[in-house]
Amino acid sequence: MRIRALLALTAAAASLSACATADRYDAAGDVHALLTSIRNNDRAAFDSLVDHQALKGALETRMVEEARKSGLKGGWQAAAIALAGPAADFAGSALIRPEVFRAAANYYGYTPDKPIPGRIAIASALRPAGDGRVCAAKKDGPCMLTFTREGATWRLSGFDAQAVNLQLKR
């Protein structure tokens, strides 16, 4: 009985692992297409592979968190929180563009002078992030870019704020 339970548990773990690997490989095709659109400054392809609303929502959340931590007094904190939505819309329009994400691509080594790696190499840089998402990270590093499956397409749905800071500091 114990052997059957152990075999069943092993089979379940292998099945989940295979699913995660399949997701990473599947997502790698769209990540490759996103990297190509960034390198080529192809706005239409970029926009089709980016969830603008999710990214703007992440910007708004970050702005609200910063406003709450700021210690502003006399209603200024409430005003900053109230302005987070419109500010995120404006910032999203300004920042969610191929040329801004080129800094993140450069961070991962996808510079214009090098060919973009194939699907298998990209899949090896992706890791499961839960809830049907995968994220791109350097080995043992933090997730910088998060991708979510929407139908048959994996779209960029989240990013580490440091990716934007890299571009703004230049």
Legacy VTK file of the C-alpha trace (Angstrom):
# vtk DataFile Version 3.0
C-alpha trace
ASCII
DATASET POLYDATA
POINTS 170 float
0.000 0.000 0.000
2.820 2.417 0.857
4.532 1.726 -2.461
1.322 2.553 -4.363
0.927 5.792 -2.440
4.556 6.691 -3.076
4.201 5.889 -6.789
0.998 7.943 -6.999
2.686 10.878 -5.267
5.710 10.602 -7.562
3.469 10.481 -10.640
1.533 13.537 -9.447
4.751 15.472 -8.822
6.103 14.516 -12.244
2.828 15.572 -13.847
2.918 18.982 -12.156
6.570 19.409 -13.099
5.820 18.550 -16.733
2.962 21.060 -16.720
5.264 23.785 -15.396
7.865 22.899 -18.042
5.222 22.976 -20.779
4.050 26.404 -19.584
7.612 27.723 -19.604
8.246 26.392 -23.108
4.895 27.670 -24.362
5.486 31.115 -22.857
9.010 31.252 -24.287
7.641 31.683 -27.827
5.713 34.809 -26.855
8.600 36.100 -24.725
10.846 35.705 -27.783
8.317 37.650 -29.856
8.191 40.368 -27.168
11.984 40.643 -27.099
12.020 40.882 -30.881
9.392 43.635 -30.813
11.440 45.531 -28.225
14.657 45.175 -30.220
12.923 46.213 -33.470
10.851 48.962 -31.809
7.722 47.303 -33.258
4.949 49.014 -31.317
2.090 46.928 -32.765
3.706 43.594 -31.911
4.760 44.935 -28.496
1.224 46.103 -27.689
-0.243 42.705 -28.633
2.075 40.985 -26.127
1.602 43.425 -23.230
-1.320 43.681 -20.811
-1.362 47.473 -20.486
-4.152 47.467 -17.887
-2.322 45.015 -15.619
0.890 47.030 -15.860
-0.909 50.299 -15.145
-2.595 48.611 -12.191
0.816 47.563 -10.881
2.064 51.139 -11.250
-0.979 52.463 -9.385
-0.509 49.930 -6.582
3.135 50.919 -6.262
2.233 54.631 -6.123
-0.393 54.021 -3.425
2.125 51.992 -1.382
4.697 54.766 -1.662
2.120 57.404 -0.680
1.148 55.383 2.396
4.790 55.013 3.433
5.586 58.679 2.773
4.300 60.061 6.066
2.678 63.035 4.317
0.424 65.061 6.622
-2.589 67.360 6.359
-4.499 65.507 3.660
-1.513 65.345 1.314
-1.299 61.581 1.690
-4.985 61.199 0.745
-4.430 63.492 -2.231
-1.416 61.467 -3.355
-3.440 58.260 -3.086
-6.347 59.814 -4.996
-4.005 60.919 -7.766
-2.340 57.506 -8.066
-4.849 56.260 -10.677
-4.534 59.205 -13.082
-0.772 59.308 -12.498
-0.512 55.581 -13.305
-2.471 56.129 -16.533
-0.103 58.928 -17.537
3.008 57.006 -16.463
1.760 53.870 -18.191
1.341 55.719 -21.453
4.831 57.171 -21.107
6.614 54.068 -19.819
4.912 51.039 -21.373
6.699 51.316 -24.692
9.296 49.139 -26.436
12.097 51.660 -25.961
11.632 51.747 -22.182
11.644 47.963 -21.888
14.841 47.818 -23.908
16.664 48.478 -20.613
15.156 45.308 -19.133
16.063 43.360 -22.269
19.630 44.666 -21.999
19.707 43.566 -18.343
18.938 40.025 -19.466
21.697 40.211 -22.076
19.452 40.722 -25.095
21.441 43.620 -26.517
20.926 44.766 -30.119
24.319 43.392 -31.172
23.434 39.815 -30.130
20.836 37.473 -31.582
17.845 36.753 -29.377
18.148 33.233 -27.962
15.783 30.528 -29.086
12.752 29.192 -27.309
14.599 26.550 -25.253
17.138 29.047 -23.910
14.381 31.498 -23.006
12.309 28.733 -21.386
15.263 27.929 -19.131
15.217 31.546 -17.857
11.510 31.363 -17.014
10.148 29.915 -13.811
6.621 29.217 -12.599
5.174 32.108 -10.608
1.876 30.499 -9.584
-1.664 31.127 -10.794
-0.811 30.297 -14.411
2.000 32.816 -14.599
5.704 32.561 -15.356
8.418 35.063 -14.654
11.761 35.914 -16.197
14.686 36.059 -13.837
18.409 35.712 -13.965
19.655 32.587 -12.218
18.789 32.829 -8.507
17.700 36.436 -9.038
14.371 38.142 -8.492
11.566 38.001 -11.032
11.799 41.089 -13.194
9.094 40.382 -15.757
5.911 38.361 -15.223
3.842 36.820 -18.005
0.241 35.603 -17.787
-1.540 33.362 -20.267
-4.527 35.020 -21.916
-6.120 32.481 -24.220
-3.340 31.170 -26.444
-1.009 34.126 -25.821
1.366 34.870 -22.957
1.366 38.598 -22.256
3.603 40.729 -20.089
1.489 41.453 -17.024
3.934 42.605 -14.362
7.410 43.981 -13.872
9.824 44.912 -11.151
10.039 48.683 -10.760
13.825 48.417 -11.045
13.372 47.731 -14.775
11.909 51.213 -15.155
14.552 52.742 -12.880
17.295 51.362 -15.131
15.913 53.350 -18.054
15.200 56.537 -16.108
18.738 56.741 -14.689
20.332 56.844 -18.160
LINES 1 171
170 0 1 2 3 4 5 6 7 8 9 10 11 12 13 14 15 16 17 18 19 20 21 22 23 24 25 26 27 28 29 30 31 32 33 34 35 36 37 38 39 40 41 42 43 44 45 46 47 48 49 50 51 52 53 54 55 56 57 58 59 60 61 62 63 64 65 66 67 68 69 70 71 72 73 74 75 76 77 78 79 80 81 82 83 84 85 86 87 88 89 90 91 92 93 94 95 96 97 98 99 100 101 102 103 104 105 106 107 108 109 110 111 112 113 114 115 116 117 118 119 120 121 122 123 124 125 126 127 128 129 130 131 132 133 134 135 136 137 138 139 140 141 142 143 144 145 146 147 148 149 150 151 152 153 154 155 156 157 158 159 160 161 162 163 164 165 166 167 168 169
